[in-house]
Amino acid sequence: MNVKNLEIGKILENKFHTKILLRNDAQCAALAEKKIGSIKKFDDAIFLTLGTGIGGAVFMSGKMLVSKKKNDFEIGHMVIDLNGEKCSCGRCGCFETLASMKKLKADIINKLNLDSQVTGKDIRELLENKEIYDLVEDIINKYIYNLSIGLENLINIFKPEAISIGGSFTHYKKFLLGKLRDELKAKDAIFIKNDLPKIVLATLKNEAGIIGATIENL
């Protein structure tokens, strides 16, 4: 059933007689990482969660950016390849279509002809085998390249001191984090080299969203 324009906040307020603030899970996780997690020491920072899609939030001068419309910033729907795959939003080449963890896992599953129900843990265990890793390293490198393009765009616009990455990306840090840092350092653009932020991993894991839901906007 498709549900549109349901004012769930007002329904809950009337039911429980208290103020209800709605915020998506990525923003909640971002608030937690900013308050007590990986980016608490940085005034200007970006938090990204990489999983089925790509979500996140931007902090400037210690405050999370929120529009008057209260809509979430659609970081995952920034186009990074005009000729890329079609996204569920209707556009082609969206950031999350090319750089979500869902995309990486799907490409590895297809390359290795694995069962579609294979778990992330199973994939990571397979990657520990050098021969198998070598078979999919080109896929990993392409994924990192696409991810770096999206990060470059965010760096150019917001000039963050740090970018924190959460979601299932953190479980693949052994295979991805070093490559991502190296890819960004290798960029030729002067404005990237001069303003390269620290790339860190989220620290609060699955609890981030729950913790962030209790934090008022910073």
Backbone as numpy.savetxt, mean C-alpha at the origin, in Angstrom:
# Nx Ny Nz CAx CAy CAz Cx Cy Cz
-26.14 -8.25 -3.44 -26.97 -7.05 -3.44 -26.10 -5.80 -3.44
-26.37 -4.89 -4.36 -25.63 -3.63 -4.42 -26.25 -2.61 -3.48
-25.41 -2.01 -2.65 -25.88 -1.00 -1.70 -25.21 0.32 -2.04
-26.01 1.37 -2.24 -25.48 2.67 -2.59 -26.06 3.75 -1.67
-25.20 4.69 -1.30 -25.63 5.88 -0.54 -26.30 5.53 0.78
-25.90 4.44 1.40 -26.42 4.09 2.71 -25.65 4.87 3.77
-26.32 5.71 4.51 -25.67 6.54 5.53 -25.55 5.75 6.83
-24.61 4.80 6.80 -24.46 3.88 7.93 -24.05 4.61 9.21
-23.29 5.71 9.05 -22.86 6.48 10.22 -24.05 7.04 10.99
-24.99 7.61 10.27 -26.17 8.20 10.92 -27.05 7.11 11.53
-27.13 5.97 10.85 -27.92 4.86 11.39 -27.35 4.39 12.72
-26.02 4.27 12.78 -25.37 3.82 14.01 -25.48 4.88 15.11
-25.36 6.16 14.74 -25.50 7.22 15.72 -26.88 7.20 16.35
-27.90 7.02 15.54 -29.27 6.96 16.06 -29.50 5.73 16.93
-28.81 4.65 16.56 -28.99 3.40 17.29 -28.31 3.45 18.66
-27.08 4.00 18.68 -26.29 3.95 19.92 -26.17 5.31 20.62
-26.77 6.34 20.04 -26.79 7.67 20.66 -25.38 8.19 20.97
-24.50 8.03 20.02 -23.13 8.52 20.17 -22.59 8.90 18.80
-21.59 9.77 18.78 -21.03 10.21 17.51 -20.24 9.08 16.86
-20.45 8.86 15.59 -19.77 7.81 14.84 -18.92 8.45 13.75
-17.65 8.11 13.72 -16.75 8.58 12.67 -16.36 7.40 11.80
-16.65 7.49 10.51 -16.31 6.41 9.59 -14.98 6.69 8.91
-14.15 5.68 8.84 -12.86 5.82 8.17 -12.46 4.44 7.66
-11.83 4.39 6.50 -11.48 3.07 5.96 -10.31 2.45 6.69
-10.10 1.16 6.44 -9.10 0.42 7.20 -7.68 0.92 6.96
-7.38 1.35 5.73 -6.04 1.84 5.42 -5.73 3.12 6.20
-6.72 4.01 6.29 -6.52 5.24 7.05 -6.36 4.95 8.54
-7.14 4.01 9.05 -7.00 3.63 10.46 -5.61 3.07 10.73
-5.15 2.20 9.86 -3.81 1.64 10.02 -2.75 2.73 9.94
-2.96 3.69 9.04 -2.01 4.79 8.90 -1.92 5.61 10.18
-3.06 5.90 10.79 -3.06 6.67 12.04 -2.30 5.94 13.14
-2.48 4.63 13.20 -1.77 3.85 14.21 -0.26 3.87 13.97
0.14 3.70 12.71 1.58 3.72 12.40 2.18 5.11 12.67
1.39 6.17 12.48 1.88 7.52 12.73 1.97 7.81 14.23
1.03 7.30 14.99 0.98 7.59 16.42 2.01 6.80 17.21
2.08 5.50 16.96 2.95 4.66 17.79 3.79 3.67 16.98
3.73 3.77 15.65 4.40 2.77 14.83 5.59 3.28 14.04
5.68 2.83 12.82 6.89 2.99 11.99 7.20 4.41 11.56
6.20 5.32 11.55 6.46 6.69 11.07 6.17 7.73 12.15
6.20 7.33 13.41 5.89 8.26 14.49 6.91 9.39 14.61
8.12 9.19 14.12 9.18 10.20 14.23 9.19 11.18 13.05
8.29 10.98 12.09 8.33 11.80 10.88 7.07 12.66 10.76
7.26 13.95 10.50 6.12 14.85 10.31 5.48 14.67 8.94
6.32 14.50 7.92 5.84 14.32 6.55 6.09 12.87 6.14
5.02 12.12 6.00 5.17 10.69 5.73 3.98 10.16 4.95
4.20 9.02 4.32 3.15 8.33 3.59 3.07 6.90 4.10
1.85 6.43 4.29 1.64 5.03 4.65 0.90 4.35 3.51
1.39 3.20 3.09 0.73 2.42 2.04 0.50 1.01 2.56
-0.66 0.47 2.25 -0.91 -0.93 2.55 -1.07 -1.66 1.22
-0.23 -2.65 1.02 -0.22 -3.40 -0.23 -0.80 -4.78 0.03
-1.92 -5.06 -0.58 -2.57 -6.35 -0.41 -3.38 -6.66 -1.64
-4.69 -6.85 -1.48 -5.58 -7.08 -2.62 -5.56 -5.87 -3.55
-5.48 -4.68 -2.96 -5.32 -3.44 -3.71 -4.21 -2.62 -3.08
-4.26 -1.31 -3.27 -3.31 -0.41 -2.62 -4.09 0.74 -2.01
-3.96 0.89 -0.71 -4.58 2.01 -0.01 -3.54 2.73 0.81
-3.95 3.80 1.46 -2.99 4.49 2.30 -3.43 5.87 2.70
-2.48 6.62 3.23 -2.76 7.97 3.71 -1.47 8.78 3.66
-1.65 10.11 3.63 -0.52 11.04 3.58 -0.57 11.94 4.81
0.59 12.14 5.42 0.71 13.05 6.56 1.62 14.21 6.18
1.15 15.42 6.42 1.95 16.62 6.19 1.96 17.44 7.47
3.16 17.82 7.91 3.32 18.56 9.17 2.61 17.85 10.32
2.66 16.53 10.30 2.11 15.74 11.38 0.64 15.46 11.30
-0.07 16.02 10.32 -1.51 15.85 10.20 -1.85 14.99 8.99
-2.83 14.11 9.15 -3.28 13.32 8.02 -4.13 14.17 7.10
-3.84 14.14 5.81 -4.61 14.91 4.85 -5.99 14.30 4.68
-7.01 15.13 4.85 -8.39 14.70 4.68 -9.12 15.79 3.90
-9.83 15.41 2.84 -10.55 16.39 2.05 -11.88 16.76 2.71
-12.45 17.88 2.30 -13.73 18.30 2.84 -14.83 17.30 2.54
-14.69 16.62 1.41 -15.69 15.62 1.04 -15.55 14.34 1.86
-14.43 14.25 2.58 -14.16 13.08 3.42 -13.99 11.79 2.62
-13.80 11.94 1.32 -13.54 10.75 0.50 -12.11 10.29 0.70
-11.89 9.00 0.58 -10.54 8.48 0.70 -9.72 8.86 -0.53
-8.44 9.14 -0.34 -7.57 9.39 -1.48 -7.32 8.06 -2.18
-7.62 8.01 -3.46 -7.50 6.76 -4.21 -6.08 6.60 -4.75
-5.14 6.39 -3.84 -3.74 6.21 -4.23 -3.58 5.04 -5.19
-4.34 3.99 -4.96 -4.21 2.80 -5.79 -4.70 2.98 -7.22
-5.43 4.07 -7.48 -5.96 4.28 -8.82 -5.23 5.40 -9.58
-4.02 5.67 -9.15 -3.11 6.52 -9.92 -2.59 5.69 -11.10
-2.74 6.19 -12.30 -2.31 5.44 -13.49 -0.79 5.51 -13.64
-0.16 4.35 -13.76 1.29 4.32 -13.97 1.68 3.69 -15.30
0.69 3.19 -16.05 0.96 2.63 -17.38 -0.32 2.73 -18.22
-0.34 3.67 -19.16 -1.53 3.87 -19.98 -1.92 2.63 -20.76
-0.96 1.78 -21.05 -1.22 0.56 -21.80 -1.34 -0.67 -20.90
-1.46 -0.43 -19.61 -1.53 -1.54 -18.66 -2.89 -2.22 -18.63
-2.97 -3.23 -17.77 -4.20 -4.01 -17.65 -5.37 -3.14 -17.17
-6.57 -3.53 -17.54 -7.76 -2.80 -17.13 -8.04 -3.07 -15.66
-8.34 -2.01 -14.94 -8.62 -2.09 -13.52 -10.12 -2.23 -13.29
-10.51 -2.66 -12.11 -11.93 -2.79 -11.77 -12.63 -1.44 -11.77
-11.86 -0.35 -11.67 -12.45 0.99 -11.67 -12.81 1.44 -13.08
-12.34 0.71 -14.10 -12.64 1.05 -15.48 -11.48 1.66 -16.24
-10.46 2.12 -15.51 -9.29 2.70 -16.17 -8.27 1.60 -16.44
-7.21 1.95 -17.15 -6.16 0.98 -17.47 -4.85 1.41 -16.82
-4.11 0.43 -16.32 -2.79 0.68 -15.79 -2.75 1.33 -14.43
-3.76 1.10 -13.60 -3.76 1.68 -12.25 -2.63 1.08 -11.41
-2.16 1.87 -10.46 -1.08 1.49 -9.55 -1.37 0.13 -8.92
-2.59 -0.04 -8.38 -2.88 -1.28 -7.68 -3.05 -2.46 -8.62
-3.40 -2.20 -9.87 -3.52 -3.28 -10.85 -2.16 -3.89 -11.15
-1.11 -3.08 -11.06 0.23 -3.53 -11.42 1.15 -3.77 -10.22
0.83 -3.20 -9.06 1.77 -3.28 -7.94 1.14 -3.74 -6.63
-0.06 -4.27 -6.67 -0.62 -4.86 -5.46 0.02 -6.22 -5.23
-0.06 -6.71 -4.01 0.46 -8.04 -3.74 -0.39 -9.11 -4.44
-1.65 -8.80 -4.65 -2.52 -9.71 -5.39 -1.96 -9.96 -6.78
-1.47 -8.91 -7.43 -0.89 -9.02 -8.76 0.37 -9.88 -8.74
1.25 -9.61 -7.78 2.50 -10.38 -7.69 2.22 -11.86 -7.48
1.35 -12.15 -6.54 1.04 -13.55 -6.25 0.42 -14.25 -7.46
-0.50 -13.55 -8.14 -1.16 -14.15 -9.31 -0.15 -14.47 -10.40
0.81 -13.57 -10.61 1.81 -13.80 -11.65 2.73 -14.97 -11.29
3.08 -15.08 -10.01 3.92 -16.20 -9.57 3.16 -17.52 -9.70
1.90 -17.51 -9.30 1.07 -18.71 -9.41 0.97 -19.17 -10.86
0.77 -18.22 -11.76 0.66 -18.57 -13.19 1.98 -19.09 -13.73
3.08 -18.46 -13.34 4.39 -18.88 -13.86 4.75 -20.28 -13.39
4.43 -20.59 -12.14 4.79 -21.89 -11.58 3.68 -22.92 -11.72
2.57 -22.50 -12.35 1.43 -23.40 -12.56 0.94 -23.99 -11.24
0.77 -23.13 -10.26 0.32 -23.57 -8.94 -1.20 -23.54 -8.85
-1.72 -24.23 -7.85 -3.15 -24.18 -7.58 -3.52 -22.76 -7.16
-4.63 -22.26 -7.64 -5.03 -20.88 -7.36 -5.30 -20.63 -5.87
-5.51 -21.71 -5.11 -5.80 -21.58 -3.69 -4.54 -21.67 -2.82
-3.38 -21.68 -3.43 -2.14 -21.76 -2.67 -2.02 -20.56 -1.75
-1.50 -20.76 -0.56 -1.40 -19.67 0.42 -0.14 -18.84 0.21
-0.15 -17.65 0.79 1.03 -16.80 0.73 2.22 -17.45 1.40
1.97 -18.17 2.49 3.05 -18.87 3.19 3.67 -19.93 2.29
2.84 -20.64 1.56 3.34 -21.66 0.64 4.24 -21.03 -0.43
3.81 -19.87 -0.96 4.59 -19.19 -1.98 5.94 -18.75 -1.43
5.94 -18.21 -0.23 7.21 -17.76 0.36 8.16 -18.94 0.58
7.61 -20.06 0.99 8.46 -21.25 1.18 9.05 -21.71 -0.14
8.28 -21.62 -1.21 8.79 -21.99 -2.53 9.91 -21.05 -2.97
9.78 -19.77 -2.66 10.78 -18.79 -3.06 12.11 -18.99 -2.35
12.09 -19.72 -1.24 13.34 -20.02 -0.54 14.23 -20.97 -1.35
13.60 -21.68 -2.27 14.35 -22.58 -3.15 14.94 -21.75 -4.29
16.25 -21.71 -4.40 16.91 -20.84 -5.37 16.48 -21.13 -6.80
16.33 -22.39 -7.15 15.94 -22.73 -8.52 14.55 -22.17 -8.84
13.65 -22.27 -7.89 12.30 -21.74 -8.10 12.33 -20.22 -8.12
13.11 -19.64 -7.20 13.23 -18.17 -7.16 13.75 -17.65 -8.50
14.75 -18.32 -9.04 15.32 -17.89 -10.33 14.27 -17.91 -11.44
13.33 -18.83 -11.36 12.28 -18.93 -12.38 11.34 -17.72 -12.36
11.18 -17.12 -11.19 10.21 -16.02 -11.06 10.87 -14.67 -10.77
12.21 -14.64 -10.79 12.88 -13.38 -10.45 12.52 -12.26 -11.42
12.29 -12.60 -12.69 11.90 -11.57 -13.65 10.55 -10.96 -13.28
9.65 -11.80 -12.76 8.34 -11.31 -12.31 8.50 -10.39 -11.11
9.35 -10.77 -10.18 9.60 -9.95 -8.99 10.22 -8.62 -9.39
11.16 -8.66 -10.31 11.82 -7.42 -10.75 10.83 -6.48 -11.44
9.94 -7.03 -12.25 8.93 -6.21 -12.92 7.98 -5.61 -11.89
7.62 -6.40 -10.91 6.74 -5.91 -9.85 7.40 -4.74 -9.11
8.65 -4.91 -8.76 9.38 -3.85 -8.05 9.48 -2.59 -8.90
9.70 -2.77 -10.19 9.78 -1.61 -11.09 8.46 -0.85 -11.09
7.35 -1.56 -11.22 6.04 -0.91 -11.21 5.75 -0.24 -9.88
6.10 -0.91 -8.79 5.91 -0.33 -7.46 6.72 0.95 -7.31
7.94 0.94 -7.83 8.81 2.12 -7.70 8.27 3.31 -8.48
7.60 3.06 -9.61 7.02 4.16 -10.39 5.94 4.87 -9.57
5.06 4.08 -8.94 4.04 4.68 -8.10 4.64 5.46 -6.94
5.67 4.91 -6.32 6.32 5.60 -5.20 7.01 6.88 -5.68
7.62 6.83 -6.87 8.24 8.04 -7.42 7.22 9.17 -7.54
6.05 8.84 -8.06 5.01 9.86 -8.22 4.63 10.48 -6.88
4.47 9.63 -5.88 4.11 10.12 -4.55 5.23 10.96 -3.94
6.46 10.55 -4.17 7.62 11.30 -3.66 7.68 12.68 -4.32
7.46 12.71 -5.62 7.51 13.99 -6.35 6.45 14.96 -5.86
5.28 14.46 -5.53 4.17 15.32 -5.13 4.27 15.76 -3.68
4.57 14.81 -2.78 4.47 15.11 -1.34 5.81 15.30 -0.63
6.92 14.89 -1.23 8.24 15.03 -0.62 8.27 14.48 0.81
7.87 13.25 1.03 7.82 12.71 2.39 9.23 12.42 2.93
9.34 12.46 4.24 10.58 12.05 4.90 10.69 10.53 4.92
9.54 9.87 4.98 9.53 8.41 5.04 8.27 7.86 4.39
8.38 6.65 3.86 7.23 5.91 3.35 7.19 4.58 4.08
6.08 4.30 4.74 5.91 3.04 5.44 5.01 2.13 4.60
5.42 0.88 4.47 4.65 -0.07 3.67 4.15 -1.19 4.58
2.83 -1.40 4.53 2.21 -2.46 5.32 1.49 -3.44 4.42
0.59 -4.21 5.00 -0.11 -5.24 4.25 0.76 -6.48 4.08
0.37 -7.35 3.18 1.09 -8.61 3.01 2.48 -8.43 2.42
2.78 -7.22 1.93 4.14 -6.92 1.46 5.16 -7.23 2.55
4.80 -6.97 3.80 5.75 -7.14 4.90 6.19 -8.59 5.06
5.32 -9.53 4.68 5.66 -10.95 4.80 6.70 -11.37 3.75
6.85 -10.56 2.71 7.79 -10.86 1.62 9.01 -9.95 1.66
9.27 -9.35 2.82 10.34 -8.36 2.91 11.70 -8.92 2.48
11.94 -10.18 2.76 13.22 -10.80 2.40 13.45 -10.75 0.89
12.39 -10.84 0.12 12.50 -10.90 -1.33 12.27 -9.55 -2.02
11.64 -8.61 -1.31 11.19 -7.39 -1.98 11.81 -6.09 -1.46
12.02 -5.98 -0.16 12.39 -4.69 0.41 13.73 -4.17 -0.11
14.74 -5.02 -0.10 16.05 -4.59 -0.59 16.01 -4.20 -2.05
15.29 -4.97 -2.85 15.17 -4.65 -4.28 14.48 -3.30 -4.48
13.46 -3.03 -3.69 12.74 -1.76 -3.82 13.64 -0.59 -3.47
14.36 -0.70 -2.39 15.27 0.38 -2.00 16.33 0.62 -3.07
16.86 -0.47 -3.60 17.90 -0.34 -4.64 17.33 0.29 -5.91
16.11 -0.09 -6.27 15.48 0.45 -7.48 15.28 1.96 -7.34
14.84 2.41 -6.19 14.63 3.85 -5.98 15.95 4.61 -5.97
16.97 4.02 -5.37 18.28 4.67 -5.34 18.88 4.79 -6.72
18.52 3.87 -7.61 19.10 3.85 -8.96 18.42 4.81 -9.92
17.34 5.45 -9.50 16.62 6.35 -10.39 17.51 7.50 -10.85
17.36 7.86 -12.12 18.19 8.92 -12.70 17.69 10.32 -12.34
16.40 10.44 -12.07 15.82 11.77 -11.82 16.47 12.42 -10.61
16.97 13.63 -10.79 17.65 14.34 -9.72 16.72 14.58 -8.54
15.47 14.92 -8.83 14.55 15.23 -7.74 14.19 14.00 -6.92
14.39 12.82 -7.47 14.19 11.61 -6.67 15.41 11.38 -5.78
16.59 11.50 -6.37 17.81 11.25 -5.59 17.97 12.24 -4.44
17.61 13.49 -4.69 17.77 14.51 -3.66 16.72 14.41 -2.56
15.57 13.83 -2.86 14.47 13.78 -1.90 14.05 12.35 -1.56
14.97 11.42 -1.71 14.62 10.03 -1.46 14.29 9.81 0.02
13.07 9.39 0.33 12.70 9.17 1.73 13.18 7.82 2.23
13.10 7.64 3.52 13.37 6.33 4.09 12.20 5.41 3.74
12.53 4.20 3.34 11.50 3.20 3.06 11.50 2.21 4.22
10.42 2.19 4.98 10.36 1.35 6.17 9.13 0.45 6.09
9.12 -0.55 6.95 7.99 -1.47 7.01 7.09 -1.12 8.19
5.80 -1.30 7.99 4.85 -1.11 9.08 5.18 -2.09 10.21
4.93 -1.67 11.44 5.32 -2.49 12.59 4.14 -3.08 13.37
2.93 -2.58 13.14 1.80 -2.99 13.98 0.98 -4.14 13.41
1.34 -4.58 12.22 0.75 -5.77 11.59 -0.78 -5.69 11.55
-1.45 -6.81 11.84 -2.90 -6.87 11.70 -3.65 -6.02 12.71
-2.95 -5.61 13.77 -3.61 -4.82 14.81 -3.69 -3.34 14.46
-3.00 -2.92 13.41 -2.91 -1.50 13.07 -4.27 -0.86 12.87
-5.13 -1.51 12.11 -6.44 -0.94 11.83 -7.29 -0.77 13.08
-7.24 -1.77 13.96 -8.01 -1.71 15.20 -7.49 -0.59 16.10
-6.16 -0.49 16.20 -5.57 0.57 17.02 -5.91 1.94 16.45
-5.77 2.07 15.14 -6.03 3.36 14.50 -7.46 3.82 14.60
-8.39 2.87 14.70 -9.80 3.21 14.80 -10.12 3.92 16.11
-9.22 3.81 17.09 -9.44 4.47 18.38 -8.75 5.83 18.47
-8.04 6.21 17.39 -7.25 7.44 17.40 -7.98 8.53 16.59
-8.15 9.67 17.19 -8.71 10.80 16.46 -7.66 11.29 15.46
-8.11 11.96 14.40 -7.20 12.50 13.39 -6.12 13.33 14.07
-4.86 13.06 13.73 -3.73 13.73 14.38 -3.67 15.21 14.05
